[in-house]
Amino acid sequence: MIMAERTNRRGFLNKTLLGAVGAGAVLGHEENRLLPALEQQAQAAESSSVKPKPDIPAGAMPAGKIGKVTLSRLILGGNLIGGWAHSRDLIYVSKLFKAYNTDAKVAETMELAQACGINSIQLDPRDAAPVLKYNEGRRDKMQILMCYTAQADAVKTRDEIRRLVDKGVVMLHVHGGVADQLVMSGQIDVIAKSVEMVKAEGIPAGVSGHSLETTMACEKHNVNPDYYLKTFHLDRYWSATPPATREEWCWCKGGSMDHDQYHDNMFCLDVEKTAAFMQTVKKPWVAFKVMAAGAITPNVAFAHAFRNGADFILAGMFDFQVEGDVRLAIDALGKVHNRKRPWCG
Protein backbone atom coordinates (compact mmCIF):
# COMPACT_ATOMS: atom_id res chain seq x y z
CA MET A 1 0.00 0.00 0.00
CA ILE A 2 2.73 2.46 0.96
CA MET A 3 4.83 1.57 -2.11
CA ALA A 4 1.81 2.06 -4.38
CA GLU A 5 1.12 5.38 -2.72
CA ARG A 6 4.70 6.53 -3.26
CA THR A 7 4.67 5.36 -6.86
CA ASN A 8 1.41 7.15 -7.53
CA ARG A 9 2.72 10.34 -5.97
CA ARG A 10 5.89 10.09 -7.98
CA GLY A 11 3.94 9.59 -11.19
CA PHE A 12 1.69 12.52 -10.35
CA LEU A 13 4.62 14.80 -9.63
CA ASN A 14 6.48 13.74 -12.76
CA LYS A 15 3.44 14.43 -14.92
CA THR A 16 2.94 17.76 -13.17
CA LEU A 17 6.56 18.71 -13.68
CA LEU A 18 6.49 17.79 -17.36
CA GLY A 19 3.40 19.86 -17.82
CA ALA A 20 4.92 22.74 -15.93
CA VAL A 21 8.11 22.63 -17.99
CA GLY A 22 6.03 22.76 -21.14
CA ALA A 23 4.27 25.79 -19.75
CA GLY A 24 7.46 27.44 -18.52
CA ALA A 25 6.60 30.72 -20.12
CA VAL A 26 3.70 31.21 -17.72
CA LEU A 27 5.35 30.03 -14.52
CA GLY A 28 5.86 32.61 -11.77
CA HIS A 29 8.94 33.07 -9.59
CA GLU A 30 7.60 30.83 -6.81
CA GLU A 31 6.81 27.93 -9.16
CA ASN A 32 10.23 28.12 -10.79
CA ARG A 33 11.86 28.16 -7.35
CA LEU A 34 9.99 25.06 -6.22
CA LEU A 35 10.32 22.93 -9.37
CA PRO A 36 13.84 21.62 -8.62
CA ALA A 37 12.83 20.70 -5.07
CA LEU A 38 9.69 18.92 -6.25
CA GLU A 39 11.63 17.02 -8.90
CA GLN A 40 14.21 15.91 -6.34
CA GLN A 41 11.45 14.84 -3.94
CA ALA A 42 9.70 12.84 -6.66
CA GLN A 43 12.90 11.02 -7.62
CA ALA A 44 13.63 10.14 -3.99
CA ALA A 45 10.13 8.99 -3.06
CA GLU A 46 10.73 5.27 -3.62
CA SER A 47 13.92 5.25 -1.54
CA SER A 48 12.42 6.88 1.56
CA SER A 49 13.20 3.83 3.69
CA VAL A 50 16.84 4.94 3.63
CA LYS A 51 17.77 7.14 6.57
CA PRO A 52 18.06 10.77 5.48
CA LYS A 53 21.61 12.11 5.38
CA PRO A 54 21.33 15.88 5.09
CA ASP A 55 24.46 17.91 4.52
CA ILE A 56 24.10 19.63 7.90
CA PRO A 57 26.64 18.89 10.66
CA ALA A 58 25.31 17.23 13.79
CA GLY A 59 24.73 19.82 16.49
CA ALA A 60 24.69 22.74 14.07
CA MET A 61 21.16 23.80 15.01
CA PRO A 62 21.29 25.99 18.14
CA ALA A 63 18.91 25.16 20.98
CA GLY A 64 17.44 26.85 24.04
CA LYS A 65 15.37 25.86 27.05
CA ILE A 66 11.88 26.57 28.30
CA GLY A 67 11.63 25.15 31.78
CA LYS A 68 13.39 21.80 31.61
CA VAL A 69 12.61 21.28 27.92
CA THR A 70 15.44 21.76 25.42
CA LEU A 71 14.10 23.02 22.10
CA SER A 72 15.73 23.62 18.74
CA ARG A 73 15.55 27.32 17.87
CA LEU A 74 13.61 26.34 14.74
CA ILE A 75 10.45 24.34 15.51
CA LEU A 76 8.16 22.66 13.00
CA GLY A 77 4.72 24.19 12.66
CA GLY A 78 1.90 21.67 12.33
CA ASN A 79 -0.58 23.57 10.13
CA LEU A 80 0.59 21.81 6.97
CA ILE A 81 -0.28 18.45 8.52
CA GLY A 82 -3.77 19.48 9.58
CA GLY A 83 -4.50 21.43 6.42
CA TRP A 84 -4.93 24.71 8.30
CA ALA A 85 -3.91 26.78 5.31
CA HIS A 86 -4.03 30.56 5.51
CA SER A 87 -4.49 30.80 1.77
CA ARG A 88 -6.29 34.12 1.38
CA ASP A 89 -9.07 33.33 -1.13
CA LEU A 90 -7.70 30.09 -2.59
CA ILE A 91 -10.28 27.45 -1.71
CA TYR A 92 -8.41 24.21 -2.49
CA VAL A 93 -5.17 24.64 -0.56
CA SER A 94 -6.23 23.00 2.71
CA LYS A 95 -7.32 19.83 0.89
CA LEU A 96 -4.09 19.81 -1.10
CA PHE A 97 -1.99 20.02 2.08
CA LYS A 98 -3.84 17.12 3.67
CA ALA A 99 -3.70 15.02 0.49
CA TYR A 100 0.06 15.46 0.27
CA ASN A 101 0.83 14.94 3.94
CA THR A 102 -0.17 11.31 4.34
CA ASP A 103 0.95 9.49 7.48
CA ALA A 104 3.90 8.09 5.53
CA LYS A 105 4.90 11.53 4.30
CA VAL A 106 4.58 13.00 7.80
CA ALA A 107 6.90 10.26 9.09
CA GLU A 108 9.44 11.04 6.35
CA THR A 109 9.27 14.73 7.20
CA MET A 110 9.74 14.09 10.93
CA GLU A 111 12.75 11.89 10.31
CA LEU A 112 14.35 14.42 7.97
CA ALA A 113 13.67 17.27 10.39
CA GLN A 114 15.32 15.39 13.25
CA ALA A 115 18.30 14.52 11.06
CA CYS A 116 18.66 18.26 10.38
CA GLY A 117 18.56 19.17 14.09
CA ILE A 118 14.89 20.06 14.65
CA ASN A 119 13.66 18.28 17.77
CA SER A 120 10.14 19.70 18.26
CA ILE A 121 6.83 20.28 16.52
CA GLN A 122 3.81 22.39 17.48
CA LEU A 123 0.44 20.71 16.91
CA ASP A 124 -3.27 21.12 17.25
CA PRO A 125 -4.65 18.06 19.13
CA ARG A 126 -6.77 17.22 16.06
CA ASP A 127 -3.63 16.73 13.97
CA ALA A 128 -1.50 14.77 16.43
CA ALA A 129 -2.24 11.19 15.30
CA PRO A 130 0.47 10.79 12.61
CA VAL A 131 3.17 12.32 14.83
CA LEU A 132 2.14 10.19 17.82
CA LYS A 133 2.28 7.17 15.52
CA TYR A 134 5.73 8.21 14.35
CA ASN A 135 6.93 8.48 17.96
CA GLU A 136 5.71 5.00 18.93
CA GLY A 137 8.64 2.80 19.93
CA ARG A 138 11.23 5.46 19.09
CA ARG A 139 13.92 6.47 21.55
CA ASP A 140 14.49 9.77 19.73
CA LYS A 141 10.92 11.02 19.80
CA MET A 142 9.90 14.27 18.17
CA GLN A 143 8.92 16.54 21.07
CA ILE A 144 5.36 17.82 20.85
CA LEU A 145 4.20 21.28 21.88
CA MET A 146 0.43 21.41 21.77
CA CYS A 147 -2.36 23.95 22.09
CA TYR A 148 -5.46 23.39 24.17
CA THR A 149 -8.81 25.09 24.70
CA ALA A 150 -9.10 27.07 27.93
CA GLN A 151 -12.76 27.01 29.00
CA ALA A 152 -14.85 28.57 31.74
CA ASP A 153 -15.67 24.99 32.77
CA ALA A 154 -12.57 24.18 34.84
CA VAL A 155 -13.31 20.44 34.94
CA LYS A 156 -13.42 20.19 31.14
CA THR A 157 -10.23 22.22 30.86
CA ARG A 158 -8.39 20.05 33.38
CA ASP A 159 -9.60 16.86 31.70
CA GLU A 160 -8.32 18.04 28.31
CA ILE A 161 -4.96 19.07 29.76
CA ARG A 162 -4.47 15.71 31.48
CA ARG A 163 -5.52 13.82 28.36
CA LEU A 164 -2.88 15.64 26.33
CA VAL A 165 -0.19 15.22 28.98
CA ASP A 166 -0.92 11.48 28.98
CA LYS A 167 -0.12 11.44 25.25
CA GLY A 168 3.42 12.56 26.05
CA VAL A 169 3.14 16.26 25.19
CA VAL A 170 6.11 18.18 26.65
CA MET A 171 4.58 21.71 26.64
CA LEU A 172 1.04 23.08 26.48
CA HIS A 173 -0.27 26.53 25.58
CA VAL A 174 -3.69 28.12 25.23
CA HIS A 175 -4.75 28.12 21.57
CA GLY A 176 -4.13 31.54 20.04
CA GLY A 177 -7.62 32.00 18.66
CA VAL A 178 -9.14 30.92 21.97
CA ALA A 179 -6.89 33.21 24.03
CA ASP A 180 -7.63 36.17 21.75
CA GLN A 181 -11.37 35.70 22.20
CA LEU A 182 -11.06 35.28 25.98
CA VAL A 183 -9.07 38.50 26.27
CA MET A 184 -11.46 40.30 23.92
CA SER A 185 -14.37 39.31 26.18
CA GLY A 186 -12.53 40.14 29.42
CA GLN A 187 -12.09 36.53 30.63
CA ILE A 188 -8.42 36.74 31.60
CA ASP A 189 -9.15 34.62 34.67
CA VAL A 190 -10.03 31.63 32.48
CA ILE A 191 -6.60 31.80 30.86
CA ALA A 192 -4.85 32.25 34.20
CA LYS A 193 -6.57 29.28 35.83
CA SER A 194 -5.79 27.01 32.89
CA VAL A 195 -2.11 28.03 32.98
CA GLU A 196 -1.93 26.95 36.62
CA MET A 197 -3.56 23.63 35.70
CA VAL A 198 -0.84 22.95 33.13
CA LYS A 199 1.90 23.87 35.59
CA ALA A 200 0.36 21.46 38.11
CA GLU A 201 1.04 18.67 35.60
CA GLY A 202 4.76 19.48 35.74
CA ILE A 203 5.25 20.82 32.20
CA PRO A 204 5.77 24.38 30.86
CA ALA A 205 2.55 26.35 30.32
CA GLY A 206 2.17 28.99 27.64
CA VAL A 207 -0.27 31.45 26.12
CA SER A 208 -0.56 31.95 22.39
CA GLY A 209 -2.07 34.93 20.62
CA HIS A 210 -2.37 36.71 17.31
CA SER A 211 -3.22 40.01 18.94
CA LEU A 212 -0.58 41.81 20.98
CA GLU A 213 -3.44 42.73 23.31
CA THR A 214 -3.47 39.11 24.48
CA THR A 215 0.19 39.12 25.52
CA MET A 216 -0.15 42.58 27.07
CA ALA A 217 -3.21 41.53 29.09
CA CYS A 218 -1.44 38.44 30.43
CA GLU A 219 1.49 40.58 31.55
CA LYS A 220 -0.77 43.24 33.07
CA HIS A 221 -2.84 40.72 35.04
CA ASN A 222 0.13 38.57 36.14
CA VAL A 223 -1.07 35.42 34.40
CA ASN A 224 2.56 34.23 34.63
CA PRO A 225 2.89 31.63 31.85
CA ASP A 226 6.26 30.01 31.28
CA TYR A 227 6.35 31.21 27.67
CA TYR A 228 4.42 33.10 25.01
CA LEU A 229 3.64 32.33 21.41
CA LYS A 230 3.04 35.53 19.47
CA THR A 231 2.69 36.14 15.76
CA PHE A 232 5.47 38.25 14.27
CA HIS A 233 6.11 39.17 10.66
CA LEU A 234 6.92 42.07 8.40
CA ASP A 235 4.07 43.68 6.47
CA ARG A 236 5.94 44.22 3.22
CA TYR A 237 4.03 41.75 1.06
CA TRP A 238 1.31 42.29 -1.54
CA SER A 239 -1.72 40.87 0.27
CA ALA A 240 -1.08 42.60 3.61
CA THR A 241 -4.04 44.58 4.93
CA PRO A 242 -3.32 48.32 4.41
CA PRO A 243 -2.35 50.05 7.69
CA ALA A 244 -5.34 52.38 7.56
CA THR A 245 -7.84 49.51 7.63
CA ARG A 246 -6.18 47.17 10.14
CA GLU A 247 -8.57 46.36 12.95
CA GLU A 248 -7.79 44.71 16.29
CA TRP A 249 -9.32 41.25 16.74
CA CYS A 250 -9.89 40.95 12.97
CA TRP A 251 -9.10 37.22 13.24
CA CYS A 252 -12.17 36.75 15.42
CA LYS A 253 -14.52 38.78 13.20
CA GLY A 254 -14.18 37.01 9.86
CA GLY A 255 -12.82 38.12 6.51
CA SER A 256 -14.17 40.82 4.23
CA MET A 257 -14.66 40.64 0.47
CA ASP A 258 -13.15 44.13 0.23
CA HIS A 259 -9.54 43.73 -0.94
CA ASP A 260 -8.40 46.51 1.39
CA GLN A 261 -9.83 44.77 4.47
CA TYR A 262 -8.70 41.69 6.39
CA HIS A 263 -9.25 38.36 4.62
CA ASP A 264 -7.04 35.67 6.16
CA ASN A 265 -4.03 37.66 5.03
CA MET A 266 -2.42 39.24 8.08
CA PHE A 267 -1.40 37.90 11.47
CA CYS A 268 0.68 40.63 13.14
CA LEU A 269 -0.94 44.05 12.89
CA ASP A 270 1.98 46.15 14.17
CA VAL A 271 5.42 44.57 13.94
CA GLU A 272 7.27 47.52 15.50
CA LYS A 273 4.91 47.72 18.48
CA THR A 274 5.19 43.97 19.00
CA ALA A 275 9.01 44.04 18.97
CA ALA A 276 9.06 46.98 21.38
CA PHE A 277 6.66 45.39 23.84
CA MET A 278 8.39 42.01 23.77
CA GLN A 279 11.59 43.77 24.85
CA THR A 280 9.85 44.30 28.19
CA VAL A 281 8.81 40.64 28.54
CA LYS A 282 11.26 38.45 30.41
CA LYS A 283 9.79 35.13 29.32
CA PRO A 284 10.71 32.97 26.31
CA TRP A 285 9.00 34.07 23.12
CA VAL A 286 8.11 31.60 20.38
CA ALA A 287 7.30 33.62 17.26
CA PHE A 288 4.90 32.11 14.74
CA LYS A 289 3.49 33.10 11.35
CA VAL A 290 6.92 34.64 10.74
CA MET A 291 6.51 34.13 6.97
CA ALA A 292 2.96 35.55 7.03
CA ALA A 293 1.72 32.10 5.97
CA GLY A 294 3.97 31.85 2.94
CA ALA A 295 4.04 35.48 1.77
CA ILE A 296 7.58 36.24 3.00
CA THR A 297 10.66 34.23 2.08
CA PRO A 298 12.27 32.31 4.96
CA ASN A 299 15.68 33.93 4.54
CA VAL A 300 14.08 37.31 5.27
CA ALA A 301 11.55 36.09 7.84
CA PHE A 302 13.89 34.03 10.02
CA ALA A 303 16.58 36.72 10.24
CA HIS A 304 13.97 39.38 11.05
CA ALA A 305 12.37 37.33 13.84
CA PHE A 306 15.60 36.39 15.60
CA ARG A 307 17.13 39.85 15.20
CA ASN A 308 14.05 41.48 16.72
CA GLY A 309 13.77 39.34 19.82
CA ALA A 310 12.22 35.94 19.11
CA ASP A 311 13.86 33.14 21.10
CA PHE A 312 12.36 30.38 18.95
CA ILE A 313 10.37 30.37 15.73
CA LEU A 314 7.71 28.05 14.34
CA ALA A 315 7.79 27.37 10.62
CA GLY A 316 5.50 25.13 8.64
CA MET A 317 7.63 23.10 6.22
CA PHE A 318 7.01 20.48 3.61
CA ASP A 319 9.65 17.77 3.45
CA PHE A 320 11.36 19.32 0.42
CA GLN A 321 11.77 22.60 2.33
CA VAL A 322 13.19 21.28 5.59
CA GLU A 323 16.90 21.10 4.82
CA GLY A 324 17.00 24.50 3.13
CA ASP A 325 15.04 26.16 5.92
CA VAL A 326 17.31 24.67 8.58
CA ARG A 327 20.35 26.08 6.80
CA LEU A 328 18.69 29.50 6.67
CA ALA A 329 17.83 29.38 10.38
CA ILE A 330 21.36 28.37 11.34
CA ASP A 331 22.77 31.15 9.18
CA ALA A 332 20.35 33.71 10.64
CA LEU A 333 21.20 32.72 14.20
CA GLY A 334 24.90 32.96 13.46
CA LYS A 335 24.49 36.54 12.30
CA VAL A 336 22.41 37.82 15.21
CA HIS A 337 24.56 40.39 16.99
CA ASN A 338 23.61 43.04 19.54
CA ARG A 339 19.91 42.40 19.38
CA LYS A 340 18.01 44.62 21.82
CA ARG A 341 16.06 41.87 23.57
CA PRO A 342 18.14 39.48 25.67
CA TRP A 343 17.74 35.77 24.94
CA CYS A 344 15.12 34.38 27.28
CA GLY A 345 15.24 30.73 26.41
Secondary structure, DSSP 4 states (H G I P E B T S, - for coil): -HHHHHHHHHHHHHHHHHHHHHTGGG--HHHHHHHHHHHHHHHHGGGTTSPP--SS-TT-S-EEEETTEEEESEEEESHHHHT----TT-SSHHHHHHHH--HHHHHHHHHHHHHTT--EEEE-GGG-HHHHHHHTT-SSPPEEEEEE---S-HHHHHHHHHHHHHTT-SEEEE-HHHHHHHHHTT-HHHHHHHHHHHHHTTS-EEEEESSHHHHHHHHHTT---SEEEEE-----STTSPPGGG--TTHHHH---SSTTS-SS--S-S-HHHHHHHHTT--S-EEEE-TTTTTTS-HHHHHHHHHHTT-SEEEEE--HHHHHHHHHHHHHHHHT--S-SSPP--
